[in-house]
């Protein structure tokens, strides 16, 4: 029994036109019209990775997590029911809207809707990006990652770790509680920010080419207020990224070069270097309202020589590239 990837996300928003431009022209997803009241977006061969619906409610509508086997749905349903969590079977109509074979859904302790599904539908036509990019890093690693604001990590942690089998990658306690979880080789597919708030903090998409991130960063800077975090590199997953303000007020991280771990040998641990080695200046924060504290942590990490390990040398590869004139 295992959840093995973040499969899809759903967003509620009455700004469909803005989302069409943001997800299509900036992120580079393929836009699909779902009949006037909803837009869907593709990132790869899956029929749907992101769904934006014009409906009332909180910004995050649902998170869809893929399971390895269809029987896993019933196993998780039984475990959740025993823990007092109300579990709903997915109707055929709901499965059709999600483009999956089967699913169940329930709410976490803070009311976020979680869907577990099996059997995603594969598109018959190739993925066509909304701007020229080399594509997204998905496949077995899933759509990317999702991060929630939480009021009480002590309540949310056992729900995701113990009931849903999310594995802690690492955690930091300063300047606020941050917990990161993996369900496959991606360093984290889910995280929680102990901000004392509720709601969606951000989701991340990872590009195949660093230049696609850089060109997106140039595009984002043409739109005043679009950049939320400047270009930077994270300390735990080594992701080089910038964050954009989405039309719905939460962030979207645009990344490249994320760390892949071995889940079988990984040991969870506390981190002490802050979120970023460099960059990621929080432009949305006031100077004395957290921005300076995070900058000081980066400067301290730099003073101590903290950085990601170098990419391993591969003489054969370098020789082959040289031979081909690359």
C-alpha positions as CSV (number, residue, x, y, z in Angstrom):
1,X,0.0,0.0,0.0
2,X,1.6,3.3,-1.1
3,X,0.9,6.8,-2.3
4,X,3.6,7.3,-4.9
5,X,3.1,10.8,-6.5
6,X,1.3,14.1,-6.6
7,X,-0.9,13.5,-9.6
8,X,-3.0,16.7,-9.9
9,X,-4.2,19.9,-8.2
10,X,-7.5,21.7,-8.3
11,X,-7.9,25.5,-7.8
12,X,-11.1,27.6,-7.3
13,X,-10.9,31.0,-9.0
14,X,-13.1,33.4,-10.8
15,X,-10.1,34.7,-12.7
16,X,-10.1,32.1,-15.5
17,X,-8.7,34.5,-18.1
18,X,-5.8,35.4,-15.8
19,X,-5.1,31.8,-15.1
20,X,-5.1,31.0,-18.8
21,X,-2.3,33.6,-19.3
22,X,-0.5,32.7,-16.1
23,X,-0.4,28.9,-16.4
24,X,-0.2,28.9,-20.2
25,X,2.0,31.8,-21.2
26,X,4.2,32.0,-18.1
27,X,4.4,28.5,-16.8
28,X,4.2,26.9,-20.2
29,X,1.4,24.5,-19.5
30,X,-1.0,23.5,-22.3
31,X,-4.4,25.1,-21.8
32,X,-7.6,23.0,-22.3
33,X,-11.1,24.6,-22.2
34,X,-13.4,22.5,-20.0
35,X,-16.7,24.3,-21.1
36,X,-16.6,27.9,-20.0
37,X,-16.6,27.3,-16.2
38,X,-13.3,25.6,-15.9
39,X,-9.8,25.5,-17.5
40,X,-7.5,22.5,-17.4
41,X,-3.8,22.3,-18.0
42,X,-1.5,19.6,-19.2
43,X,2.2,19.2,-18.4
44,X,2.9,15.9,-20.1
45,X,1.1,12.9,-21.5
46,X,-1.6,13.0,-18.7
47,X,-5.0,14.3,-19.7
48,X,-5.0,16.8,-16.8
49,X,-2.5,18.0,-14.2
50,X,-4.1,21.3,-13.0
51,X,-7.9,22.2,-13.0
52,X,-9.1,25.7,-12.3
53,X,-12.8,26.0,-11.7
54,X,-15.0,29.1,-11.4
55,X,-16.8,28.2,-8.2
56,X,-17.0,29.4,-4.6
57,X,-14.8,28.2,-1.8
58,X,-11.3,28.2,-0.6
59,X,-8.5,28.7,-3.2
60,X,-7.2,25.1,-3.0
61,X,-10.1,22.8,-4.1
62,X,-8.3,19.5,-3.9
63,X,-5.0,17.6,-4.0
64,X,-4.9,14.4,-6.0
65,X,-2.4,11.7,-4.9
66,X,-1.8,8.6,-7.0
67,X,-1.6,5.1,-5.4
68,X,0.3,2.2,-6.8
69,X,-2.5,-0.3,-6.9
70,X,-6.3,0.0,-7.1
71,X,-6.7,-2.1,-4.0
72,X,-4.7,0.6,-2.1
73,X,-7.8,2.8,-2.2
74,X,-9.8,0.4,-0.1
75,X,-6.8,-0.2,2.2
76,X,-6.5,3.5,2.9
77,X,-10.2,3.9,3.2
78,X,-10.3,1.3,5.9
79,X,-7.4,2.8,7.8
80,X,-8.9,6.3,7.6
81,X,-12.3,5.1,8.6
82,X,-10.8,3.3,11.7
83,X,-9.2,6.7,12.6
84,X,-12.5,8.4,12.5
85,X,-12.0,10.1,9.1
86,X,-15.1,10.2,6.8
87,X,-14.2,8.7,3.4
88,X,-16.2,9.2,0.3
89,X,-16.1,7.0,-2.8
90,X,-15.6,8.8,-6.1
91,X,-18.7,8.7,-8.3
92,X,-18.3,7.7,-12.0
93,X,-19.0,11.4,-12.9
94,X,-16.2,12.6,-10.5
95,X,-13.8,10.1,-11.9
96,X,-14.6,11.3,-15.4
97,X,-13.9,14.9,-14.4
98,X,-10.6,13.9,-12.9
99,X,-9.7,11.6,-15.9
100,X,-8.9,8.7,-13.6
101,X,-10.2,5.1,-13.3
102,X,-11.2,5.3,-9.6
103,X,-10.7,7.5,-6.5
104,X,-11.7,8.2,-2.9
105,X,-11.8,11.6,-1.1
106,X,-11.7,12.9,2.4
107,X,-10.6,16.0,4.3
108,X,-7.4,16.5,6.4
109,X,-7.7,18.0,10.0
110,X,-7.7,21.5,8.6
111,X,-10.4,20.9,6.0
112,X,-8.2,20.5,2.9
113,X,-9.7,18.1,0.4
114,X,-7.5,15.1,-0.4
115,X,-8.2,12.7,-3.2
116,X,-6.5,9.4,-3.7
117,X,-6.8,7.9,-7.2
118,X,-5.7,5.1,-9.4
119,X,-5.5,4.7,-13.2
120,X,-4.8,8.2,-14.7
121,X,-5.9,8.6,-18.3
122,X,-3.2,9.1,-20.9
123,X,-3.8,11.6,-23.7
124,X,-3.8,10.4,-27.3
125,X,-2.2,13.6,-28.6
126,X,1.2,14.9,-27.7
127,X,1.8,17.6,-25.1
128,X,2.0,21.1,-26.7
129,X,3.5,23.7,-24.3
130,X,2.0,27.2,-24.0
131,X,5.4,28.7,-24.7
132,X,8.6,27.2,-26.1
133,X,10.0,25.0,-23.3
134,X,11.7,21.6,-23.2
135,X,8.9,20.3,-20.9
136,X,8.5,19.5,-17.3
137,X,10.1,16.9,-15.0
138,X,7.2,14.7,-14.1
139,X,6.8,10.9,-14.8
140,X,7.4,8.8,-11.7
141,X,8.2,12.0,-9.7
142,X,4.7,13.3,-10.2
143,X,3.4,16.8,-11.0
144,X,5.8,18.6,-8.6
145,X,5.1,19.5,-5.0
146,X,2.4,21.2,-3.0
147,X,2.8,23.2,0.2
148,X,0.2,24.2,2.8
149,X,0.0,26.8,5.5
150,X,-0.9,25.1,8.8
151,X,-2.1,26.4,12.1
152,X,-0.9,23.4,14.1
153,X,1.8,21.1,12.7
154,X,1.4,18.7,15.7
155,X,-2.1,17.9,14.4
156,X,-1.3,17.7,10.7
157,X,2.0,15.8,11.0
158,X,0.5,12.5,12.3
159,X,-2.3,12.7,9.7
160,X,0.0,12.8,6.7
161,X,2.9,10.8,8.2
162,X,1.1,8.0,10.0
163,X,-2.3,7.7,8.2
164,X,-1.1,8.4,4.6
165,X,2.5,7.1,4.8
166,X,4.1,10.4,3.8
167,X,7.8,10.1,4.7
168,X,9.6,13.0,6.4
169,X,12.6,14.2,4.3
170,X,13.7,16.9,6.7
171,X,12.4,19.7,8.8
172,X,13.5,23.1,10.1
173,X,12.3,24.9,13.2
174,X,13.7,28.4,12.4
175,X,12.5,31.0,11.5
176,X,9.3,28.9,11.6
177,X,8.4,25.3,11.5
178,X,8.9,23.7,8.0
179,X,8.3,20.0,7.4
180,X,9.0,18.3,4.0
181,X,7.7,14.9,2.9
182,X,8.6,12.5,0.1
183,X,6.5,9.8,-1.6
184,X,9.0,8.9,-4.3
185,X,12.5,10.0,-5.3
186,X,11.7,13.7,-5.5
187,X,13.1,15.2,-2.3
188,X,9.6,16.4,-1.3
189,X,6.2,16.2,-2.9
190,X,4.5,17.8,0.0
191,X,5.4,20.3,2.7
192,X,3.8,22.2,5.6
193,X,4.6,25.8,6.7
194,X,3.9,26.4,10.4
195,X,2.8,29.9,9.8
196,X,-0.3,29.7,12.1
197,X,-2.4,30.4,9.0
198,X,-4.6,28.2,6.8
199,X,-4.6,27.8,3.0
200,X,-2.4,27.1,0.1
201,X,1.2,28.4,0.2
202,X,2.5,27.3,-3.2
203,X,2.9,24.5,-5.7
204,X,6.1,23.8,-7.6
205,X,6.6,22.8,-11.2
206,X,10.1,21.6,-12.3
207,X,11.4,22.4,-15.8
208,X,13.7,20.1,-17.8
209,X,15.9,23.1,-18.8
210,X,17.3,25.8,-16.6
211,X,17.0,28.3,-19.5
212,X,13.2,27.7,-19.4
213,X,13.2,28.9,-15.8
214,X,15.4,31.9,-16.7
215,X,13.3,32.9,-19.6
216,X,10.2,32.6,-17.5
217,X,11.8,34.8,-14.9
218,X,12.4,37.5,-17.6
219,X,8.8,37.2,-18.6
220,X,7.6,37.5,-15.0
221,X,9.6,40.6,-14.4
222,X,7.7,42.4,-17.3
223,X,4.5,42.1,-15.2
224,X,4.8,44.4,-12.2
225,X,4.3,42.5,-8.9
226,X,4.4,39.1,-10.5
227,X,7.7,38.0,-8.9
228,X,7.3,37.1,-5.2
229,X,10.7,35.5,-4.5
230,X,13.7,36.4,-6.6
231,X,15.9,33.7,-8.2
232,X,17.6,31.6,-5.6
233,X,18.6,28.1,-4.5
234,X,17.1,26.0,-1.7
235,X,19.2,24.4,1.0
236,X,17.4,21.0,1.2
237,X,16.3,20.0,-2.3
238,X,19.0,22.1,-4.1
239,X,16.2,23.5,-6.4
240,X,17.2,26.7,-8.3
241,X,13.9,28.6,-8.7
242,X,11.9,31.8,-8.5
243,X,8.4,32.2,-7.1
244,X,5.6,33.9,-9.0
245,X,2.4,35.4,-7.5
246,X,-0.5,33.5,-9.0
247,X,-3.8,35.1,-10.0
248,X,-5.3,33.6,-6.8
249,X,-2.8,35.1,-4.3
250,X,-0.7,32.0,-3.5
251,X,2.7,31.4,-5.1
252,X,4.0,29.1,-7.8
253,X,7.6,28.0,-7.7
254,X,9.3,27.7,-11.0
255,X,12.3,25.3,-10.5
256,X,15.1,23.3,-12.1
257,X,17.6,20.8,-10.8
258,X,15.8,19.4,-7.8
259,X,17.4,16.7,-5.7
260,X,16.4,13.1,-6.2
261,X,16.9,10.9,-3.1
262,X,16.8,7.1,-2.4
263,X,13.7,6.6,-0.3
264,X,14.9,3.2,0.9
265,X,18.0,4.6,2.6
266,X,17.0,8.2,3.4
267,X,17.1,9.3,7.0
268,X,14.9,12.3,8.1
269,X,16.8,15.1,9.9
270,X,16.6,18.6,11.2
271,X,18.1,21.4,9.0
272,X,19.8,24.5,10.4
273,X,20.7,26.7,7.4
274,X,17.4,28.3,6.6
275,X,15.4,27.8,3.4
276,X,17.9,29.1,0.8
277,X,21.7,29.2,0.2
278,X,21.3,32.4,-1.8
279,X,18.6,34.6,-3.4
280,X,14.8,33.9,-2.9
281,X,14.4,37.5,-1.5
282,X,10.8,37.7,-0.4
283,X,9.7,40.8,-2.2
284,X,6.2,40.6,-0.7
285,X,7.4,40.8,2.9
286,X,8.2,44.1,4.7
287,X,11.9,44.6,5.6
288,X,11.4,44.0,9.3
289,X,8.5,41.5,8.9
290,X,10.6,38.5,8.2
291,X,12.5,39.5,5.1
292,X,15.6,40.7,7.0
293,X,15.6,37.6,9.2
294,X,15.6,35.3,6.2
295,X,18.3,37.4,4.5
296,X,20.5,37.2,7.6
297,X,20.2,33.4,7.6
298,X,21.4,33.3,4.0
299,X,24.3,35.6,4.8
300,X,25.2,33.4,7.7
301,X,25.1,30.2,5.6
302,X,27.4,31.9,3.1
303,X,29.8,33.0,5.8
304,X,30.0,29.4,6.9
305,X,30.6,28.2,3.4
306,X,27.4,26.3,3.2
307,X,26.5,25.2,-0.4
308,X,25.1,22.3,-2.4
309,X,27.6,19.5,-3.2
310,X,29.1,19.7,-6.6
311,X,27.7,17.7,-9.5
312,X,29.8,14.5,-9.6
313,X,32.4,14.4,-12.3
314,X,31.9,11.9,-15.1
315,X,35.0,11.6,-17.3
316,X,33.3,9.3,-19.8
317,X,30.3,11.7,-20.3
318,X,32.6,14.8,-20.6
319,X,34.7,13.0,-23.1
320,X,31.7,11.9,-25.1
321,X,30.3,15.4,-25.1
322,X,33.7,16.8,-26.3
323,X,33.9,14.2,-29.0
324,X,30.5,15.3,-30.3
325,X,31.5,18.9,-30.1
326,X,28.8,19.8,-27.5
